[in-house]
Each structure stands twice: as C-alpha cells, then as structure tokens.
Amino acid sequence: MSPLVLRASLIAALVAPLVLPANTARAQHLVNTTLITNLPAPVLLDTTGMFQAKFARLGDDIFIGGQPTAKALHELKAQGVTVVVNLRTPEEMKSAVKFDEPALIQELGMRYVYIPMRGNAEFPYSPDAVAKFAEAVRSANGKVLLHCTIAWRASHLWAAYLIKERGVPVETALGNARAINLMDTMRMGTSGRQPVEAFLNQSLPAVGHPPTSP
C-alpha cells in the first residue's frame, strides 16, 4: 500500500466515528420549550400487545397512544420514557384497565402525571390541561408518553399544546394530530365544540364539526 493510500485510510478511520447515521442526524427532540419550526410527521407504530387502537412516535422523544398494556410500559421505559401522562378518568381506569397503571409506572421509576378529562363538568376539557401537559414536557428528563383510551383526547390535547405552547400554525397542528387520531370529521366534542377548541378556549374554523358523534 502506497503512503498516500495509507494516509487516506487512516484519515477515513479517524473520521468515521464522528459521522452520525442518517436516522440519528435527523432525529428531532421535541421535549423542550423552543418553538417548533419543522414539525415531524407522526410515525404510526405497531399496537399489537402494546396499545389500544393507536400508537405513534413524534420526533425522537414523544409517544402518543391509546391505553398502554403493562408490556408497553416496560418497553417504553427501556426506550427512555421517563414521564407518562394519562388523560383517562378514574372510572375508566377502574372498569377497563386490568392492572394498576400508576403503581407500575412508579415501580419502573417513571413519573406519572394524571390529567383526567371527559368533557363534562367534573372532568372538563380546559386550558388548564394544556398548561399541565406543557409542564410535564418541560420538566421531563427523558421521553414522554401521552395517552388516553384510543388517542382521541390525546390527539386533541397534542394539537392544542402545539398551537399554544410551541408556536405551530393551527392547520399544521391539526394536520399533525389528524395523522394520529383527531377524528374531527367523524366525532364531536361537547357543547358544540371540539376538545381542541375547549383546550384553547377559542373557536377554530379549520377544525371539523360533524353534526353528530358516532
């Protein structure tokens, strides 16, 4: 091997570890407080044995889904999730979930943030929910899971959070949430408003308002 070729090989060997894989270089970290100028599209993941109805990843560190199984919580812990935000009401958790979610999350060393909502007087969709979710994201020292039953409420909260806290344009935020499970052309919230409108306390002409709920 000539000295020139040998030198080139040595340089390549030294530089190679510094070059990030393409998927790593493109990874977007959303668990912060900066304005989002390039919102990544949701990546829908396999729900089998993991989540009810929907499971999506946003960037590198946000997950949104329906009800997780115990297996899902174990696997997400291994992937770096440190905060789990649950939007289901106490009655829902008691009647439909066959394990103690808060206890398992604590056992796994993750933080449990409970923001129950149902769109009624006891558990309303309100701007306070957006503030609580924003604080959960802001204080997370790792990745975040946001869930409800089928990711419908979670999608509406996610859209409101993007609009209010991260400076994402309304139509962009709604489109992002529709790719998860916003269902605004199929399902209606309470009092003639969609949950995202209640979270923001304002009407959004860009959101769907079907005449009846399924």
HUMO-V187744 format. One record per backbone hydrogen bond with DSSP energy under -0.5 kcal/mol. NH is the residue of the N-H (numbers start at 1). CO is the residue of the C=O. E is the energy in kcal/mol with one decimal. If there is no record, write none. Layout:
# HUMO-V187744
<<NH CO E> <NH CO E>>
This chain:
# HUMO-V187744
<<6 2 -2.6> <7 3 -2.2> <8 4 -2.1> <9 5 -2.2> <10 6 -2.1> <11 7 -2.2> <12 8 -2.2> <13 9 -2.1> <14 10 -1.8> <15 11 -2.3> <16 12 -2.3> <17 13 -0.6> <18 15 -2.0> <19 15 -0.6> <19 16 -1.4> <20 18 -0.6> <25 21 -2.6> <26 22 -1.7> <27 24 -0.9> <30 28 -0.7> <32 30 -2.1> <36 166 -2.4> <37 35 -0.7> <43 57 -2.5> <44 42 -0.6> <45 55 -3.4> <50 47 -2.9> <51 47 -1.9> <52 67 -1.6> <53 51 -0.6> <54 52 -2.3> <56 64 -3.0> <57 43 -2.3> <58 62 -3.3> <59 57 -0.5> <60 28 -3.6> <61 28 -0.5> <61 58 -0.8> <62 58 -1.5> <63 144 -2.8> <64 56 -2.4> <65 146 -2.2> <66 54 -2.4> <67 149 -2.3> <69 50 -2.7> <73 69 -1.9> <74 70 -2.1> <75 71 -2.4> <76 72 -2.8> <77 73 -2.0> <78 74 -1.7> <79 75 -1.1> <80 77 -1.4> <81 76 -2.6> <82 143 -2.8> <83 143 -1.6> <84 111 -2.9> <85 145 -3.4> <86 84 -0.6> <86 113 -2.4> <87 147 -2.1> <93 89 -2.3> <94 90 -2.3> <95 91 -2.4> <96 92 -2.5> <97 93 -1.1> <98 96 -0.5> <101 99 -1.3> <104 100 -2.4> <105 101 -2.6> <106 102 -2.2> <107 103 -2.5> <108 104 -2.1> <109 106 -1.2> <110 105 -2.4> <111 82 -3.3> <113 84 -3.0> <113 111 -0.6> <114 112 -0.5> <115 86 -2.7> <115 113 -0.6> <117 87 -2.1> <118 123 -3.7> <119 123 -2.3> <120 123 -0.9> <126 124 -0.7> <129 126 -1.4> <130 126 -0.8> <131 127 -1.9> <132 128 -2.2> <133 129 -2.4> <134 130 -2.7> <135 131 -2.0> <136 132 -2.0> <137 133 -2.3> <138 134 -2.8> <139 135 -2.2> <140 137 -1.0> <143 80 -2.3> <144 61 -2.5> <145 83 -2.6> <146 63 -2.8> <147 85 -2.7> <148 65 -1.4> <155 151 -1.5> <156 152 -1.9> <157 153 -2.5> <158 154 -2.5> <159 155 -2.2> <160 156 -2.2> <161 157 -2.6> <162 158 -2.5> <163 159 -2.1> <164 160 -3.0> <165 161 -2.6> <166 161 -1.0> <166 162 -0.7> <168 162 -2.4> <173 169 -2.7> <174 170 -2.7> <175 171 -2.2> <176 172 -2.1> <177 173 -2.3> <178 174 -2.5> <179 175 -1.4> <180 177 -1.2> <181 177 -1.7> <182 177 -1.1> <186 183 -1.4> <187 183 -2.5> <193 190 -1.9> <197 194 -0.9> <198 194 -1.8> <199 195 -2.9> <200 196 -1.5> <201 197 -1.3> <202 197 -1.9> <207 204 -1.8> <210 184 -0.7> <214 186 -0.5>>
